[in-house]
Amino acid sequence: MVALCFCDDDYKQNSLHIPEEYAEINIVDINITKAYVEKPIHFSVFFNMSSWLLHEFEMQDDAVFTFICSTDELTTNHPDFLPQEFRWELFDRLYKRRINAEGINVQDVIVGPEGYQSLGRAFYRDKHSPIINIIVSYLRDKQQ
């Protein structure tokens, strides 16, 4: 299941201190929950999920999308990857396959020492570049 969670105006203004000229921006957290924990997720599900997320991003012109990879256990055929690294790589590859729009940027936010890192990312448009530092701080705070 994929859910988009929008930060409310009070939080954006009073906690994040988004400048007034960017008050209309939507800061959207991507939350992904596995419905059947014991069953593996087929690659096509990830592909469809990334397609849907990119479509939603394209439809919301005043939005910055963010996510943080879960560190929850994950059974894969890639034992050399930590769960969050596997999720990160998979999402990154799907993103790169699906993205086709100019002016969409990515800001990675990696917190912690190697082997214990929390991995986050923000997708934003050129016009939101002046406030990406605020979004990065927001993601860092959520990861700690």
N, C-alpha and C positions, 0 to 999 in steps of 0.2 A: 504494500500500500504506500502511495506517495501522497504527502500532504504539503501544502504551501501555507506557512504561518507568517502572517503579516504583522510587523511591529506597529503598535498603535501610535497615534500622533503624540500623546502625552510622553510616551517612552522616547520617541525620536527627539522631541524638543527638550525634555527635562533631564533625561539620562544620557543620551548620546550627544546632545547639544548640536544638532544639525542646524546649520545657518538658515535663517528665515527664507532666503531665496531658493533653498532646496527643500522646503517644508513639504512639498507635494510628492517627493520621492517616496516610493514604497521600498522598504527593506524587508526582504522575504527570505525566511529560513526554509530550506528544503528538509523535510523529515521523511525518512524512508523506514518503514517497519515491515518486517517479514511476517506474512500472515501464517505460514506453516513452518515453524522453526525447524522441524525435523526433516523437511524436504528441501533438496537443493533447488536453486533458482536457475532456470534455463537461460542461456545467453539471449534468446529472443526477448525475454521479459526485460532484461537490462537494456536491450536495444530500444524496445518500445518505450520504456521509462525515459530514457534519455531523449528520445524524439519528442515525447509529450512535454518534458521539461523545457526543451529548447523552443517548442511551439508556444508554451506559456510565456516564456521570456520575451519572445518576439511580439506577442500580443500586448504585453505590458511595457509600454515605452518608457514609463517613469519608474522602473524597478531595478533594484540591485538584488540579485539572488545570491544567497550564501549557503554553504553547507560545511559540516565538520564530519569527517569519517569516523564511524564508530570503532571503538577498540574492543567491542564484544567479540567473543570467540567466533571463528568461522572455519568450517572444514572445507579445504580446497585441495586440489592436486598440486599445489605450489607451496611446499613446506618452508621454502626459504623466505617467504613473505610473511610479515606480521599481518593480522587481519586488516588493520587500517591501511597498510601499504597496498594490499591486494585490492581493497575497495577503491583506493585512490587511483591505482593504475587502470583498473577496469573503467572507472568513470572517466578518466582522462582520455583513454582510447576511444570510448564511445563519443565523448564530446568532440574530439578532433575529427571523427568520421562524419558527424552530423552538422557541425558548424559550417555555415556558408555565408554569414552576414559580415559585412565590413563594419568596423566601428564597435565591435564587441570585444571587450578586453577581459583578461583573467588576472586576478591577483591571488597568489598562493600565500597562505599563512601557516607556517610550520613552527610549532612550539615544542621545546623540550630537547633533551640530548638524544643522540642516535640510539635506536632500539626502544625508546620510550616517547616517541614523538606523537603529537596530536596534529593531524593534517586537516586544514581547512582551505576553503577557496571562495572567492567572490567573483561573480560575473557581472560586469557593468558596461555601460556605454561610454563613449568618449565624453559626452556632456556631463557625466557624473564624476569624471576624473578629479575635480577639485575637492571632493569630499571622500575619496576612497581611503584616505588615511584614517578617517573616523570609522569607516566600516572595518578596516583592518584591526583597529583597536578593539572594536566590538567583538570581532571573532577571537582575538587573543584572550580577551576577558572571559569569553564563554569556554575556552579551552582549558583554562586553569582551574 
